[in-house]
Amino acid sequence: MTTSAIEDFAARVSAERGLDLTGYEALWRWSVDHPEQFWRDLWNLYALTPTGGTVLGESDEDILVDPTMPGARWFPGVSLNYVDQVMNHTRLPGAAIVGLTEDGGRTEIAWSALAPQVAGVAATLREFGVGRGDRVVAYLPHVPEAVILFLATAALGAVFSGCGQDFAPAGAAGRLAQLEPKVLVWADGYRYGGKWIDKRSDSAELAALLPTLVGQLVVRVAGQEAQGRPPDDEMATTAVEFDVAVSRSADLTTESVPFDHPLWVLFSSGTTGKPKGIMHGHGGVLVEHLKAVGLHGDMDSGDVFFWQTALSWMMWNYQIAGLLVGARIICYSGHPLYPDADRLWQVVESEKVSYFGTSPGQLQASRKANLNPGADHDLGALRTIGSTGSTLAADLFVWVDDHVRHGIGVSSISGGTDVVTAFAGGSPGIDVVPGELSVRYLGVELESWGPDCTPLVGEVGEMVITTAMPSMPVGFWDDPDGERYRKAYFDHQWSTGPRPDVWRHGDWVTLTERGSIVIHGRSDATLNRNGIRMGSADIYEVVEGIEQISEGFVLGVDGPGGAYWMPLFVTLTPGSNLDERLITEIRTEIRARLSPRHVPDEVIVAPGIPHTRTGKKLEVPVTAILAGRSDVAVDPRSVDDPDLLEWYRRQGAAHTWSRG
Ligand SMILES: CC(=O)CC(=O)O
């Protein structure tokens, strides 16, 4: 019988340390009670080696010095480079990276070509004067070139940051200009939803907003789209062709950098303030991602890892972790539902994907399109379906089990940009219970807390992390005294009590007696009717399961004199109408599956639901807009459809308040 990597790890640690780590709970408990042992053993499992003449101390105490958050110091004195672990696999046969476009285009980068391509780009960057600590930024679709660029940047010890080309130039500059980058890499465009989106003039505009640039590279995605189009303008022709850079002959050398040397900067959504640049370190990301993908994802060099993502979303960074364990990764550029909801299932079949990461939206669309991927495709290689972006409703777990394959692993994961990983999710050998994240991940001391720091079981509380994790930010960009960092996670109701050092993540969760997690929604967007707190995710689960509803958006708006208004906005599937019958069905379902208190005051059909550019519903800012509050200014550049905000403002203005 084959065992999973996590079972092998538990057996190995038990034998080496003389422990009995039988069962997930025992392994998890040891990993958070003895983080220094856990992370050392993980380091050893993957045979990581310090570089630049540094050594890993003999004692477990050398792994974590001062565990207090923020500022815990991991692996002090150890140097390494993230890229070395990727390059350990270059003797593997076949493709390391496959690029797919929505219209069927396919390219491959072989493992054997990886080091030469990365070396060519690194040599080009070096010629622009890029070295340790300099910033290289990307304005690209989800294409393999972005991964090569990231690896080249990291190899030099420079810092990478990416922004998807769905951002307008001003929105991209609001993030990337903060970093004062030396080099910008952009693409001439991309296909999305059946259309060619030409990005040449937007890229020129972005470049003009980045005054620190000394060089540019251009990725040509256009191919046949380029035929007959006007030539590039003056600016574009000064950019080095990415194809030329990758084909240069150069040797790959990697800079040996301290464990906490910045690897990349990811940005917060920036809906109501300047986007925060969240920096993660080489070593922290390396060990965290080996754990997440290698142990919880059970992936190795036999796997094909496909997560449907984009450059501005942390799942892009997470997917690259496939390369750390020798798995092939798939970069899909295009609309996930184009030409129809079956598209990604075709990819899973044709690429023999073993781990498919997707979203509740794509699964819901598949369900509503009456797809039967398990019957209609050969999904023999597929072992696990991951999902994130929002809570995966219980009925979608059931749909996957019924329509993809009975017993398939479903891993609904939750974490975020802040730690560039998941705190909790599915894991090999753990039963999947619909609607639940099966376990807290190893090394993640996640608890649900009541107002007085009491850990709760079986009750809704604030999600906190009580032990430092190596992939917590090494700092925020341009935050020399760490004030913005502290404010983001440690400025909370417990900060003046005995536990000021816990990380509050901002989600409402229930930790069940079985050790699984249920996420109820953002705690700052909690619905609070007559003092009873309710999570929006619970309502979405019910509403979005109804055939005619495409998406729901529920808000709790405080009005004058204690009044409270809880409207549910919905978008409808094509051909559906919000008539009395449908409104009654929505109310009845919510009452029956949740409680009478969850039933909204009104159900209103909306022209659309506003999201951040990484797909999160804008609950907090739109609640403020409906309340007519002027203290919350929403940055339209951070919103997927900014025109909707005015429609919501008018709904708030037109609402007649009754006393609460
Ligand atoms: C892992 C995650 O939590 C991803 C996300 O939804 O941002």
Ligand as a Chemical Component Dictionary entry (heavy atoms), coordinates in Angstrom:
data_LIG
# 
_chem_comp.id                   LIG 
_chem_comp.type                 NON-POLYMER 
_chem_comp.pdbx_formal_charge   0 
_chem_comp.three_letter_code    LIG 
# 
loop_
_chem_comp_atom.comp_id 
_chem_comp_atom.atom_id 
_chem_comp_atom.alt_atom_id 
_chem_comp_atom.type_symbol 
_chem_comp_atom.charge 
_chem_comp_atom.model_Cartn_x 
_chem_comp_atom.model_Cartn_y 
_chem_comp_atom.model_Cartn_z 
_chem_comp_atom.pdbx_ordinal 
LIG C1 C1 C 0 -5.326 30.656 0.299  1 
LIG C2 C2 C 0 -6.251 31.803 0.218  2 
LIG O1 O1 O 0 -6.892 32.149 1.183  3 
LIG C3 C3 C 0 -6.370 32.462 -1.062 4 
LIG C4 C4 C 0 -7.308 33.626 -1.056 5 
LIG O2 O2 O 0 -8.520 33.426 -1.000 6 
LIG O3 O3 O 0 -6.846 34.762 -1.169 7 
# 
loop_
_chem_comp_bond.comp_id 
_chem_comp_bond.atom_id_1 
_chem_comp_bond.atom_id_2 
_chem_comp_bond.value_order 
_chem_comp_bond.pdbx_ordinal 
LIG C1 C2 SING 1 
LIG C2 O1 DOUB 2 
LIG C2 C3 SING 3 
LIG C3 C4 SING 4 
LIG C4 O2 DOUB 5 
LIG C4 O3 SING 6 
# 
